[in-house]
Amino acid sequence: MKRATLLSALMLSLLFTGVSISAAATPHPIDAIKPVVDAQAAWLMNQYQIPGMAFGLTVNGTVHYFSYGLADQQSNTPVTENTLFELGSVSKTFAATLACYAEQQGRLWFNDKVSRYLPELSGSVIGNTKLIDLATYTAGGLPLQFPDTVTNQQQMLAYFHDWQPIFPAATQRQYSNPSIGLFGYISALSLHADYRQLVVQHIFKNVGMTNSYIDVPKDIMAQYAYGYNAEGKAVRVNPGVLDAEAYGIKSTSADMVRYIQANMGELSLAHEIQTALNNTKTGYYRASSLIQGLAWELYPYPVTLLTLLQGNAAETILQPHPITPLSPSLQSQQVWVNKTGSTGGFGAYVAFIPSQHAGIVILANKYYPNTARVNAAYQILTAAMRPLPQGQ
């Protein structure tokens, strides 16, 4: 069967649950975008047996939502732009934003040592580590996850107190939930409040994300999709140490498009929160093909698909990589900004290009490879930003 015929057949097999567009004048007709999104959704859902997907796209302030498949296979609930998906590690960008907000308030400084905020870690290697090294995964080789024996705050602090580095701090990038999780935890300590409450108060409310949660309320649970693991079993994320900071947020394609617009400076926000959002996209060093910001990963734009695939590959996440510090730090609108996120039953990807006023979020209720997410986003954004023919 020819590729075009195969894609058409796959698209017809999807349960398409509707497309919504904003009322503003569309700079690029939806008829030119929708077939590209349909094709990408069809291929991904067929290839990886994904039950449901939600795509949100913003181009020059105009928003498109595309929803496919089922949020809950048992109840036959369709996906919409208001379906809650687990964001996984995209949650780290909120921890980074809160930290930048705390810095704006004069409550912490990124060159401070951990022990200033956690005196119980004084005398330990991690206590002598700078906050910026936690934030950028350069503390010396903290692991991807906590050991299974770490299940509460006391055990967490004991683990950090006894931890020994694999290599010197500020020499290699080793992607780590405990690393940036501790960074978010300390940010909340500096503001003398609970992390969950701070994210709601200072980020969700300020940005206008009215349907995003760390702890989903009981009366909202019907909007919360089930994730599906490799065996097809319905699952949701389990609680864990520093889960809220590292991988615990649930959100919708509608709210995440608004978050993208806020990060690109397209909303009218309070100066302190806009500055905090902007500062998360400061690039500190190069590693592999990416530039590391605060949770966000950056690529000078224009960027090739190959470069993005390399930066988001499993090897880049799972293996340490030598770093090249940027002096001065990179602050530019001419970048492709992205972050992937996964839990046991969900896969997320967010990407945006501030200089082009374009961004995309792709949410799915099944894990699938990061490289497939990046490829789909690249194809869709390329089509959405393609110049219109003259006369249109």
N, C-alpha and C positions, 0 to 999 in steps of 0.2 A: 504494500500500500504506500502511495506517495506521502511525503511528510505533510503537505497541505491537507490532503484528504484525511489523514490520521488525526490532525489537530481539529479539523471540523467535526469529525465523529466524536472526539473526546469532549469538545465543547458542548455538543448536543447532549452528552451523557451527564453533564453537570446539573445539579440542582441550583439554578441561578435565582437568587433571592432579591435582586433589584439593584439599581444604581441611583444614587442621589447626587445632585449637584447644587452648588450654591446659586443664589439668585443673581449674583453679580454677572456682568458680561464676561463670557468665556473667551480667553485669549486664544485658545486652541480648541476646536470643536470636539465634543466628547465622541462623536462618531469616528474621529481619527485616533482616539486613545483607547476606547473600549475594546476593539478587536485585539489590540496588543495585550491588554490585561487579561482578556478572556483566554487568549492562547497560552499565556504564561501560567494562569491558574489551572487550565486544563492539563497542561503537561505536568505541573508539579503534583497536582492531586492524583493523577493517574500513576505517575512514576513512584510516588512515595506513599500512596494510599492514605492521603490526608483527608479526614472527614469534612473539615470546614476551613475557610480562609476569609480574611477581611483585608482589603487593600484601601489605603487612604492616600490621596495624591493632592498636593497643593502646587499650583503653578501661577506665579504672579498674583497671588491672593485668591485665586479661584480654586475651589475644593471639589474633588470628585471622590465618591465612595463606591466601592465595588465589593459585593458580598456574595459568597459562594458556599454551598453545601450546608452541613449541619453542625450546630454547636453541641448538640446532645443527640446521639444516634438512637438512644432508647425512647426518648420522647418525641423524636422527629422535629426538634426545634431548629429553625433555620438561623443561620448567621446573619446579623445585621451590623450596621456601623455602631450600634450600641451594645454589642456582645462583649463581655469581659473576657479577655485572654490573659494568661500569665506572661509577663514580659521577660522573666528570667533576668539575665545580666544587663539588659537595658535599664533595669532598676539602679544600677551603679551610677548612671548619669544624674539621678535625683540626689544620691548621696553626695556627689561632687558639687551639685548646685547648692545644697544646704551648707557644705563646707565653705564655698565661696561667699555665701551669704554671711556666715559667721565671721569670715575674714573682713567683709565689708563693715560689720558691726564692731570690729576691733576686739573680738572675743578669742580669736586664735590667729596664729601666723604659721604659714606652711613650713618655715625653716625651724620652727620649734621642735624640740624632742618630745617623744611620746610621754616620757616620765613627768613632764610638766603638768599633764592632764591626768595621768594615771601614776601617782607616786608609788603605788604598790609594785610597779615595774622598774623602779629605780635599781640600778646596778645590773640590770639585764641587758643583753644585746638589743632587744627590741625597744627597751626603755631609752636607749641611747640613739635610736633611729629617728630621723627627721620625718615629719608628717608627709612631706612631699614625696619621700621615698615609698611610704605606704600607698599614697594616692596613685603613683605611677608604676607600681609593681616592681620597684627596684630596691626593696629592703634587703635583698640578699638570698632570695630563693624560697620565700614562703610558698607552701604548696597550693594546688588548685582548690582543695577542700580541707576542712578540718578532719583530723582522724575521727573515726566513729566513736571513740571514747569521750570526745568533747561534746557534752550535751547541755551544759548550763554555763552561766557567767563565771562561777568560781573555777570550773575546769578550763574555761577559755583563758582566764587570766593566768592560771598555772601553766597552761600550754605555752602562752606567749613568753612567760618568764623563763621557761626552760629552753625555748627554741634556740637553735644554733644555725647560723647562716651557712649556705653552701658556697657562696662566693661573696666578695666584698660588696657592700651597699653601693648603689649608684654606678654599677658597672654592667649589669645585665638585666633585661626585662624577663620576669617570670610571672605570667598572668596568674592572679590569685584572688579568690574570694575572701579569705581571711585578711589579706593585705588591705584592700580597699574597704572591706567591711569594718575593720578597726578604725580606719580613717573616718568613715561615717559615724561610727560610735563615738569617737572623740569629738566630732563636730557637735553632736547633740549634748555631750557633757559640757562643752564650752558655753552652750546656750542655756544650760541648767533646765532642760526639759526633755520629755520623752521623744525619741526619734520619730516615732509614728505621728505624734501630734504635730511636731515641727514640720514634717513634710506636707501634711494636710494644710496647716496654717500658712506656711510661707511659700509653698510651691503650688499645690493644687488650687487653692483659693485664689492666689494672685494671678495665676495663668488662666483661670476659668475652666479648669479640668473638673467638671462636676460629676464625672462618672468614673473616677479612678480611686483605687483603694489599696491599702496594705492588708487590712482585715476587712473582708467583704461583709457588709451587714446582712442579717438574716433576710430582710425584706428585699434585698437585691440579688439573692442567690440564684433566682431564676434566670438572671441575665449572665451568669457566670458559666462559661462553656466548660464542658468536660474535656480534658486532654486524653489522648490515647497513646499508650506505649507501643513498643515494637510488637507485642503480642495482640494488640488491638483492645486491651483492657482499659476501661475508663479510669483515669487517675487525676489527682490534683496534687499540688506541691505539698510536701511535708514540712512542718515547722523545723527550724534548725537554728543554731547559734549564728547571730548576725545575719539572719535570713532577710529581714526587712531592708537592711543596708545593701546587701549584695544581689538579691534575686527575688524579692518578695512582692513587687508591685503588680497589680492587676489593672488593666486599662482597656480602652476601646479604640478602634481606629479613628473615631471622631475626636476623642480627647487627645490622641497621640498626634493627629494632624495639627491640632491647636498647639501642642507642645513644640512641634517642629517650627511652626510660625513664630512662636515666642523666641525660640533659639535663633531664628533668622532676623529678629528685631522687627517683625511685622505687626505686632500687637502693641497697644498702648498700655504699658506696664509701669509700675513704680520704678523709679531709677535704681533703687537698691537691688531689686530682683532681676531687672534687666542686666545690670552690671554683673551680677552673680552668674547668670546664664552665659553671658559673653565670656567671662573668665574661664569657664569650663573648657572652652575651645582654644586655650593657650597651648601651643605645642612645645614640649620640653626636650624631646630627643627623638632621634630616628632609631628604629629597630625593625629588622626585616624590611618590608616595603612601606611601613606606616610611620607616621609621626604620632607620638603618644601625647594626647591631651589629658584632661582630668576626666577619666572614664571614656570620653569620646576618642575615636581614632581619626586622624586627619591625613589627607592626601592632597598635595598641590594639584589644583585643577587648571587645565584639563588633565584627566587621568585615564589611563587605559584600563580596560576590563581585566587584563592579565595582572596588573599591579594590585587591583582591588581583590582579586581572587587569592593572590599570594598573601596579602595582609590579613585576610579573613580565613585562611586555611587552618585546619586542625593543628598542623605542625607549628604554626605561629602561636597558637594558644597553649599548646601542651609542652613546648620545649623552650628553654631559656635562649635569649638572643642578646648578643653584645649590643650596647647602645652607643650612639654618638650624640652627645649633648648639643643642643642648639643654643648659641649665644650671639645675640639675644634670643629669648624665647620667641616662637613664631606666633604672630597675631595677624591674621589675614582673612578676608572674606573670600579669597580665591582658593577655596579648598572644598573637597568632597569630605563631608563629615559622616561617620557611620558608627553603629554599634549593633552587634548581634546579641541575642539572648535566648537561652534555652532552659527548660525544666524537663522532667521526665516525660511530660506529655504535650509540651508546647514548643514552638519555635517562632522567634520574633526577629525582625530586622528593621532598623530605622536608618535612613540616609537622607542628607539634604546638602544643597549647594547654595550658600547664602548669596553669592554674587549673581546667581541665576534665579533667585527667588523660587526655587523648586525643591520639593522634598517628597519622600514616600515612606509609608509604614506598611509592612507586610506582617500580618499576624496569622498563625496557624495553630490548630489544636492537635498537632503531632510534631515531634522532633523530625527535622530533615537537615541535610548538610548545609552549612553556612554558605558554601560556594554556590549552591543552587539558589539561595535567597539573593545573593549579590548579583548573580547573572540576571535574574528576573527583574530586580530593581533597576539595573543598568539599562536593560532593554526598554523598560517602561518609561524611565526618565528621559532616555534618548529620544523616544518617540514624542513624548510630551513637550520637549523643548525644541523639537525640530521646527525651523521657520515655516510659517504658512506660505503656500503658493500665493503669488501676487493676485490681488483681486478678492482674496478671502479675508 
